[in-house]
Amino acid sequence: MLVGISGDKMISGEDELPEGYASWIVKFHSKSDAADEGRVEYAYSQMARDAGILMPDCHLFITARDGFFGVKRFDRQQNCRIHVHTFGNLIHSNFRVPGCDYESLLKVTRILTRNQADTLAAFRLMVFNILAHNRDDHVKNFAFMLDNHGSWRLAPAYDLTFAYGPGGEHTMTIAGEGREPNRDHIMRVADGAGIDRNEAISILDEVASSVANWPKIASDINIEKKISREIQQAIESCLGRI
Protein backbone atom coordinates (compact mmCIF):
# COMPACT_ATOMS: atom_id res chain seq x y z
CA MET A 1 0.00 0.00 0.00
CA LEU A 2 1.33 3.47 -0.91
CA VAL A 3 1.21 5.93 1.97
CA GLY A 4 2.55 9.36 2.84
CA ILE A 5 4.21 9.78 6.23
CA SER A 6 5.10 12.89 8.21
CA GLY A 7 6.15 12.21 11.79
CA ASP A 8 3.37 10.08 13.31
CA LYS A 9 0.85 11.05 10.62
CA MET A 10 -0.05 8.71 7.77
CA ILE A 11 -2.19 9.46 4.71
CA SER A 12 -2.88 7.76 1.39
CA GLY A 13 0.07 7.95 -0.97
CA GLU A 14 -1.85 7.33 -4.17
CA ASP A 15 -2.01 11.03 -5.08
CA GLU A 16 0.42 13.95 -4.84
CA LEU A 17 1.64 14.36 -1.27
CA PRO A 18 1.38 17.57 0.76
CA GLU A 19 4.60 19.33 1.71
CA GLY A 20 6.43 17.60 4.54
CA TYR A 21 5.21 14.09 3.67
CA ALA A 22 7.45 11.33 2.34
CA SER A 23 6.35 8.42 0.16
CA TRP A 24 6.42 4.98 1.80
CA ILE A 25 5.27 1.46 0.99
CA VAL A 26 3.59 -0.54 3.75
CA LYS A 27 3.16 -4.26 3.12
CA PHE A 28 -0.09 -5.76 4.36
CA HIS A 29 -0.40 -9.53 4.54
CA SER A 30 -2.33 -11.77 2.20
CA LYS A 31 -3.79 -15.12 3.25
CA SER A 32 -0.87 -16.95 1.61
CA ASP A 33 1.81 -15.01 3.54
CA ALA A 34 3.69 -16.74 6.33
CA ALA A 35 3.14 -15.74 9.94
CA ASP A 36 5.31 -12.86 11.18
CA GLU A 37 6.31 -12.00 7.61
CA GLY A 38 6.41 -8.28 8.35
CA ARG A 39 8.57 -8.77 11.42
CA VAL A 40 10.94 -11.08 9.53
CA GLU A 41 11.44 -8.59 6.70
CA TYR A 42 12.04 -5.81 9.21
CA ALA A 43 14.58 -8.00 11.01
CA TYR A 44 16.33 -8.67 7.70
CA SER A 45 16.47 -4.95 6.94
CA GLN A 46 18.21 -4.37 10.26
CA MET A 47 20.56 -7.30 9.75
CA ALA A 48 21.43 -6.05 6.26
CA ARG A 49 22.11 -2.54 7.54
CA ASP A 50 24.43 -4.01 10.19
CA ALA A 51 26.19 -5.91 7.39
CA GLY A 52 27.08 -2.64 5.67
CA ILE A 53 24.37 -2.78 2.99
CA LEU A 54 22.76 0.49 1.93
CA MET A 55 19.09 0.31 2.94
CA PRO A 56 16.21 2.79 2.69
CA ASP A 57 14.57 3.91 5.93
CA CYS A 58 12.45 1.04 7.26
CA HIS A 59 9.90 0.78 10.04
CA LEU A 60 7.79 -1.90 11.70
CA PHE A 61 4.24 -0.62 12.13
CA ILE A 62 2.77 -2.37 15.17
CA THR A 63 -0.96 -2.96 15.62
CA ALA A 64 -2.82 -4.85 18.32
CA ARG A 65 -2.69 -8.03 16.23
CA ASP A 66 0.36 -7.85 13.99
CA GLY A 67 3.42 -6.00 12.69
CA PHE A 68 3.60 -4.58 9.18
CA PHE A 69 6.82 -3.80 7.32
CA GLY A 70 7.19 -0.33 5.86
CA VAL A 71 9.93 1.11 3.66
CA LYS A 72 10.57 4.63 2.45
CA ARG A 73 10.61 4.84 -1.35
CA PHE A 74 14.06 5.62 -2.71
CA ASP A 75 12.59 6.33 -6.15
CA ARG A 76 10.71 9.39 -4.90
CA GLN A 77 11.92 12.79 -3.74
CA GLN A 78 8.88 14.71 -2.54
CA ASN A 79 6.53 14.28 -5.53
CA CYS A 80 9.33 13.89 -8.09
CA ARG A 81 10.19 10.51 -9.59
CA ILE A 82 13.81 9.36 -9.69
CA HIS A 83 14.68 7.37 -12.81
CA VAL A 84 15.17 3.74 -11.80
CA HIS A 85 15.72 0.59 -13.87
CA THR A 86 15.70 -2.92 -12.45
CA PHE A 87 18.50 -5.26 -13.41
CA GLY A 88 15.94 -7.49 -15.12
CA ASN A 89 14.63 -4.68 -17.30
CA LEU A 90 18.13 -3.65 -18.32
CA ILE A 91 19.05 -7.11 -19.58
CA HIS A 92 15.51 -7.92 -20.82
CA SER A 93 15.18 -10.90 -18.50
CA ASN A 94 11.89 -12.27 -17.17
CA PHE A 95 12.15 -12.32 -13.37
CA ARG A 96 9.67 -15.20 -13.21
CA VAL A 97 12.05 -17.50 -15.09
CA PRO A 98 15.32 -18.35 -13.28
CA GLY A 99 18.13 -18.02 -15.77
CA CYS A 100 20.62 -15.43 -14.58
CA ASP A 101 23.64 -15.32 -12.30
CA TYR A 102 25.43 -12.96 -9.96
CA GLU A 103 28.41 -12.75 -12.32
CA SER A 104 26.13 -10.91 -14.75
CA LEU A 105 24.84 -8.58 -12.03
CA LEU A 106 28.36 -7.56 -11.04
CA LYS A 107 29.40 -7.17 -14.67
CA VAL A 108 26.43 -4.91 -15.44
CA THR A 109 27.08 -2.95 -12.23
CA ARG A 110 30.71 -2.37 -13.17
CA ILE A 111 29.94 -1.33 -16.76
CA LEU A 112 26.91 0.83 -15.97
CA THR A 113 28.15 2.67 -12.87
CA ARG A 114 31.88 2.70 -13.70
CA ASN A 115 32.31 2.75 -9.94
CA GLN A 116 34.16 0.06 -8.00
CA ALA A 117 32.28 1.00 -4.83
CA ASP A 118 29.01 -0.02 -6.51
CA THR A 119 30.55 -3.30 -7.68
CA LEU A 120 31.64 -4.01 -4.12
CA ALA A 121 28.16 -3.11 -2.87
CA ALA A 122 26.58 -5.57 -5.31
CA PHE A 123 29.04 -8.25 -4.19
CA ARG A 124 28.22 -7.54 -0.53
CA LEU A 125 24.51 -7.88 -1.30
CA MET A 126 25.16 -11.20 -3.01
CA VAL A 127 27.03 -12.45 0.06
CA PHE A 128 24.19 -11.32 2.31
CA ASN A 129 21.58 -13.14 0.23
CA ILE A 130 23.68 -16.30 0.37
CA LEU A 131 24.38 -16.26 4.10
CA ALA A 132 20.94 -15.00 5.18
CA HIS A 133 19.19 -17.60 2.99
CA ASN A 134 17.35 -15.08 0.83
CA ARG A 135 16.80 -17.15 -2.30
CA ASP A 136 14.10 -14.93 -3.81
CA ASP A 137 16.98 -13.06 -5.43
CA HIS A 138 15.53 -12.65 -8.90
CA VAL A 139 16.57 -10.03 -11.44
CA LYS A 140 13.78 -7.61 -10.50
CA ASN A 141 15.08 -7.35 -6.93
CA PHE A 142 18.15 -5.36 -7.95
CA ALA A 143 18.01 -1.88 -9.44
CA PHE A 144 20.01 1.12 -10.63
CA MET A 145 19.26 4.84 -10.22
CA LEU A 146 20.13 7.69 -12.57
CA ASP A 147 21.22 10.85 -10.74
CA ASN A 148 20.92 14.49 -11.82
CA HIS A 149 24.40 14.37 -13.36
CA GLY A 150 23.53 11.48 -15.68
CA SER A 151 25.44 8.87 -13.69
CA TRP A 152 24.07 5.46 -12.74
CA ARG A 153 24.42 4.11 -9.21
CA LEU A 154 23.35 0.85 -7.61
CA ALA A 155 20.06 1.46 -5.83
CA PRO A 156 19.59 0.71 -2.13
CA ALA A 157 18.70 -2.89 -1.35
CA TYR A 158 15.07 -3.95 -1.04
CA ASP A 159 12.86 -7.05 -0.68
CA LEU A 160 15.37 -8.77 1.59
CA THR A 161 13.82 -11.58 3.60
CA PHE A 162 14.07 -15.28 4.36
CA ALA A 163 13.04 -17.27 1.29
CA TYR A 164 13.53 -20.80 -0.04
CA GLY A 165 13.55 -19.85 -3.72
CA PRO A 166 12.41 -21.98 -6.68
CA GLY A 167 13.00 -25.64 -5.86
CA GLY A 168 14.92 -24.54 -2.77
CA GLU A 169 17.64 -22.84 -4.81
CA HIS A 170 18.79 -19.27 -5.37
CA THR A 171 16.94 -17.67 -8.26
CA MET A 172 20.28 -16.31 -9.50
CA THR A 173 23.17 -18.74 -9.36
CA ILE A 174 26.59 -18.17 -7.80
CA ALA A 175 29.32 -19.43 -10.13
CA GLY A 176 26.80 -21.93 -11.45
CA GLU A 177 25.64 -23.10 -8.01
CA GLY A 178 22.14 -22.43 -6.66
CA ARG A 179 21.54 -24.97 -3.90
CA GLU A 180 24.69 -25.02 -1.75
CA PRO A 181 26.97 -22.11 -2.65
CA ASN A 182 30.16 -22.12 -0.60
CA ARG A 183 33.27 -19.97 -0.16
CA ASP A 184 34.84 -21.24 -3.38
CA HIS A 185 31.81 -20.18 -5.43
CA ILE A 186 31.79 -16.75 -3.79
CA MET A 187 35.49 -16.22 -4.42
CA ARG A 188 35.13 -17.25 -8.07
CA VAL A 189 32.52 -14.52 -8.51
CA ALA A 190 34.86 -12.04 -6.78
CA ASP A 191 37.75 -13.00 -9.04
CA GLY A 192 35.61 -12.60 -12.15
CA ALA A 193 34.54 -9.14 -11.02
CA GLY A 194 38.11 -8.00 -10.39
CA ILE A 195 37.59 -7.78 -6.62
CA ASP A 196 40.75 -8.15 -4.55
CA ARG A 197 40.62 -11.45 -2.68
CA ASN A 198 41.50 -9.89 0.67
CA GLU A 199 38.73 -7.33 0.21
CA ALA A 200 36.28 -10.09 -0.74
CA ILE A 201 37.21 -12.11 2.35
CA SER A 202 36.80 -9.01 4.53
CA ILE A 203 33.28 -8.43 3.14
CA LEU A 204 32.45 -12.10 3.62
CA ASP A 205 33.57 -12.00 7.25
CA GLU A 206 31.67 -8.76 7.97
CA VAL A 207 28.43 -10.10 6.54
CA ALA A 208 28.85 -13.45 8.30
CA SER A 209 29.31 -11.65 11.64
CA SER A 210 26.08 -9.69 11.13
CA VAL A 211 24.03 -12.67 9.95
CA ALA A 212 25.23 -14.77 12.90
CA ASN A 213 23.47 -12.22 15.13
CA TRP A 214 20.05 -13.39 13.88
CA PRO A 215 18.86 -14.91 17.22
CA LYS A 216 19.26 -11.60 19.07
CA ILE A 217 17.69 -9.55 16.27
CA ALA A 218 14.74 -11.95 16.07
CA SER A 219 14.28 -11.88 19.83
CA ASP A 220 14.39 -8.07 19.99
CA ILE A 221 11.64 -7.87 17.34
CA ASN A 222 9.55 -10.60 19.01
CA ILE A 223 9.48 -13.00 16.08
CA GLU A 224 7.65 -16.22 16.87
CA LYS A 225 10.16 -18.75 18.26
CA LYS A 226 9.26 -21.51 15.82
CA ILE A 227 9.86 -19.21 12.86
CA SER A 228 13.05 -17.82 14.38
CA ARG A 229 14.45 -21.33 14.90
CA GLU A 230 13.62 -22.36 11.33
CA ILE A 231 15.48 -19.34 9.98
CA GLN A 232 18.36 -19.83 12.40
CA GLN A 233 18.86 -23.42 11.25
CA ALA A 234 18.92 -22.33 7.60
CA ILE A 235 21.37 -19.52 8.35
CA GLU A 236 23.65 -21.83 10.32
CA SER A 237 23.71 -24.21 7.36
CA CYS A 238 24.68 -21.36 5.03
CA LEU A 239 27.38 -20.12 7.41
CA GLY A 240 28.73 -23.66 7.75
CA ARG A 241 29.53 -23.76 4.03
CA ILE A 242 31.77 -20.69 4.09
C-alpha positions in Angstrom: 0.0 0.0 0.0 1.3 3.5 -0.9 1.2 5.9 2.0 2.5 9.4 2.8 4.2 9.8 6.2 5.1 12.9 8.2 6.1 12.2 11.8 3.4 10.1 13.3 0.8 11.1 10.6 -0.1 8.7 7.8 -2.2 9.5 4.7 -2.9 7.8 1.4 0.1 8.0 -1.0 -1.8 7.3 -4.2 -2.0 11.0 -5.1 0.4 14.0 -4.8 1.6 14.4 -1.3 1.4 17.6 0.8 4.6 19.3 1.7 6.4 17.6 4.5 5.2 14.1 3.7 7.5 11.3 2.3 6.4 8.4 0.2 6.4 5.0 1.8 5.3 1.5 1.0 3.6 -0.5 3.8 3.2 -4.3 3.1 -0.1 -5.8 4.4 -0.4 -9.5 4.5 -2.3 -11.8 2.2 -3.8 -15.1 3.3 -0.9 -16.9 1.6 1.8 -15.0 3.5 3.7 -16.7 6.3 3.1 -15.7 9.9 5.3 -12.9 11.2 6.3 -12.0 7.6 6.4 -8.3 8.3 8.6 -8.8 11.4 10.9 -11.1 9.5 11.4 -8.6 6.7 12.0 -5.8 9.2 14.6 -8.0 11.0 16.3 -8.7 7.7 16.5 -5.0 6.9 18.2 -4.4 10.3 20.6 -7.3 9.8 21.4 -6.0 6.3 22.1 -2.5 7.5 24.4 -4.0 10.2 26.2 -5.9 7.4 27.1 -2.6 5.7 24.4 -2.8 3.0 22.8 0.5 1.9 19.1 0.3 2.9 16.2 2.8 2.7 14.6 3.9 5.9 12.5 1.0 7.3 9.9 0.8 10.0 7.8 -1.9 11.7 4.2 -0.6 12.1 2.8 -2.4 15.2 -1.0 -3.0 15.6 -2.8 -4.9 18.3 -2.7 -8.0 16.2 0.4 -7.9 14.0 3.4 -6.0 12.7 3.6 -4.6 9.2 6.8 -3.8 7.3 7.2 -0.3 5.9 9.9 1.1 3.7 10.6 4.6 2.4 10.6 4.8 -1.4 14.1 5.6 -2.7 12.6 6.3 -6.2 10.7 9.4 -4.9 11.9 12.8 -3.7 8.9 14.7 -2.5 6.5 14.3 -5.5 9.3 13.9 -8.1 10.2 10.5 -9.6 13.8 9.4 -9.7 14.7 7.4 -12.8 15.2 3.7 -11.8 15.7 0.6 -13.9 15.7 -2.9 -12.5 18.5 -5.3 -13.4 15.9 -7.5 -15.1 14.6 -4.7 -17.3 18.1 -3.6 -18.3 19.1 -7.1 -19.6 15.5 -7.9 -20.8 15.2 -10.9 -18.5 11.9 -12.3 -17.2 12.2 -12.3 -13.4 9.7 -15.2 -13.2 12.0 -17.5 -15.1 15.3 -18.3 -13.3 18.1 -18.0 -15.8 20.6 -15.4 -14.6 23.6 -15.3 -12.3 25.4 -13.0 -10.0 28.4 -12.7 -12.3 26.1 -10.9 -14.8 24.8 -8.6 -12.0 28.4 -7.6 -11.0 29.4 -7.2 -14.7 26.4 -4.9 -15.4 27.1 -2.9 -12.2 30.7 -2.4 -13.2 29.9 -1.3 -16.8 26.9 0.8 -16.0 28.1 2.7 -12.9 31.9 2.7 -13.7 32.3 2.8 -9.9 34.2 0.1 -8.0 32.3 1.0 -4.8 29.0 0.0 -6.5 30.5 -3.3 -7.7 31.6 -4.0 -4.1 28.2 -3.1 -2.9 26.6 -5.6 -5.3 29.0 -8.2 -4.2 28.2 -7.5 -0.5 24.5 -7.9 -1.3 25.2 -11.2 -3.0 27.0 -12.5 0.1 24.2 -11.3 2.3 21.6 -13.1 0.2 23.7 -16.3 0.4 24.4 -16.3 4.1 20.9 -15.0 5.2 19.2 -17.6 3.0 17.3 -15.1 0.8 16.8 -17.1 -2.3 14.1 -14.9 -3.8 17.0 -13.1 -5.4 15.5 -12.7 -8.9 16.6 -10.0 -11.4 13.8 -7.6 -10.5 15.1 -7.3 -6.9 18.2 -5.4 -7.9 18.0 -1.9 -9.4 20.0 1.1 -10.6 19.3 4.8 -10.2 20.1 7.7 -12.6 21.2 10.8 -10.7 20.9 14.5 -11.8 24.4 14.4 -13.4 23.5 11.5 -15.7 25.4 8.9 -13.7 24.1 5.5 -12.7 24.4 4.1 -9.2 23.4 0.9 -7.6 20.1 1.5 -5.8 19.6 0.7 -2.1 18.7 -2.9 -1.3 15.1 -4.0 -1.0 12.9 -7.0 -0.7 15.4 -8.8 1.6 13.8 -11.6 3.6 14.1 -15.3 4.4 13.0 -17.3 1.3 13.5 -20.8 0.0 13.5 -19.9 -3.7 12.4 -22.0 -6.7 13.0 -25.6 -5.9 14.9 -24.5 -2.8 17.6 -22.8 -4.8 18.8 -19.3 -5.4 16.9 -17.7 -8.3 20.3 -16.3 -9.5 23.2 -18.7 -9.4 26.6 -18.2 -7.8 29.3 -19.4 -10.1 26.8 -21.9 -11.5 25.6 -23.1 -8.0 22.1 -22.4 -6.7 21.5 -25.0 -3.9 24.7 -25.0 -1.7 27.0 -22.1 -2.6 30.2 -22.1 -0.6 33.3 -20.0 -0.2 34.8 -21.2 -3.4 31.8 -20.2 -5.4 31.8 -16.8 -3.8 35.5 -16.2 -4.4 35.1 -17.3 -8.1 32.5 -14.5 -8.5 34.9 -12.0 -6.8 37.7 -13.0 -9.0 35.6 -12.6 -12.2 34.5 -9.1 -11.0 38.1 -8.0 -10.4 37.6 -7.8 -6.6 40.7 -8.2 -4.6 40.6 -11.5 -2.7 41.5 -9.9 0.7 38.7 -7.3 0.2 36.3 -10.1 -0.7 37.2 -12.1 2.3 36.8 -9.0 4.5 33.3 -8.4 3.1 32.4 -12.1 3.6 33.6 -12.0 7.3 31.7 -8.8 8.0 28.4 -10.1 6.5 28.8 -13.4 8.3 29.3 -11.7 11.6 26.1 -9.7 11.1 24.0 -12.7 9.9 25.2 -14.8 12.9 23.5 -12.2 15.1 20.1 -13.4 13.9 18.9 -14.9 17.2 19.3 -11.6 19.1 17.7 -9.5 16.3 14.7 -12.0 16.1 14.3 -11.9 19.8 14.4 -8.1 20.0 11.6 -7.9 17.3 9.5 -10.6 19.0 9.5 -13.0 16.1 7.7 -16.2 16.9 10.2 -18.7 18.3 9.3 -21.5 15.8 9.9 -19.2 12.9 13.1 -17.8 14.4 14.5 -21.3 14.9 13.6 -22.4 11.3 15.5 -19.3 10.0 18.4 -19.8 12.4 18.9 -23.4 11.2 18.9 -22.3 7.6 21.4 -19.5 8.4 23.7 -21.8 10.3 23.7 -24.2 7.4 24.7 -21.4 5.0 27.4 -20.1 7.4 28.7 -23.7 7.8 29.5 -23.8 4.0 31.8 -20.7 4.1 
